[in-house]
Amino acid sequence: MGKVVLVTGVARQLGGRFVRRVQRDPGVDRVIAVDAVAPEHDLGDARFVRADIRQSALSRILAEHAVDTVVHLDVSGKALGAGGRTTVKETNVIGTMQLLGACQKSPSVRRLVVKSSTSVYGSASRDPAVFTETTPPKSLPSGGFAKDAVEVEGYVRGFARRRPDVAVCVLRFANILGPRPDSPLADYLALPVLPTVFGYDPRLQFVHEDDVVDVLGIAAGEPRRGTLNSGTFNIAGDGVLLLSQCSRRLGKPTVPVPLPAVTWVGSALRTIGMTDFSPEQIRLLTHGRVVSTVQMRETLGFRPGFTTAETFAEYARSHGPGLLPPQVVGRAVDRLAELPLPGGAGPRERGAGAVETTDGAR
């Protein structure tokens, strides 16, 4: 008999996509999809079980279906539906504790995959240029989803010590983007005008939704020859983008805000429900974060299909032009460049920054 895979968090788009993807694996016999909310998207032939992972029903589900592989995707920075921050934290932390407790009691479980985030490294002024999986953060996250992720990983490490017979894989994803992203950063980028921290231009990394689904499939299966899919891995697309580059590619103006006033702006945006401009996101948009993906390539054996720039371009295309589309701005700049300069000089050469004088000298 093939493997029996249990997936949590299937009501979210990412969870639904992975459920449909893992069913195509010839080595998988059954897929059990679990969430407290009935999904609005198709789950294929998976069996949906409506259950809250914060409750104790998971032990019964694991035993009833003889589950051997658990993929825990119900760790998120954004509430599903009308749930607030309290609901998110309870699902992330208490739900993970309950799931790990059920896995520990189940003799059939042989593999556990947990979705985490590079936010566990935090964002601070004295951070290293690039984080590796073993780099300790300069300062632990003090709240929000980043703190949840730190706590979740701590419980997972404890489970791995208690059940050394279970292969455990923790995937730390950079900011996930694509045509239909579901994250606080995606909500921020969807604003018509982007508030930024005055004097800072952070470096950002992104990973495409398609690559997320693909790497989850690698982590949930048996390791391929010459690879190891147990351990902790940073997952991100190649390259980085500055926040200023992101705003230009979206065609959206920015409003630099002095650092002391950013918290007030974030509170105002949360109050009117536009975006969850949390303190951890403010730190990310101040100092940025870049992680190494060497282990992802050399140990896990995964190579993303999208770079950071390509991932962001896919997101930008799916959301249409902003208030200042790059093409419109480019044409306006070209027209200005063709205007004669004061004093009777000829037009400025396009892209050259030099002016031709009357005698032809440059």
Helices and strands as residue ranges (DSSP letters): E 3-8, H 13-22, E 28-35, E 47-50, H 58-65, E 69-72, H 85-89, I 90-94, H 95-105, E 111-117, G 118-121, H 144-162, E 167-173, E 175-177, H 184-189, E 194-197, E 203-204, E 206-208, H 209-220, E 231-235, E 241-242, H 243-250, E 254-257, H 259-271, H 279-287, H 294-298, H 308-319, H 326-338
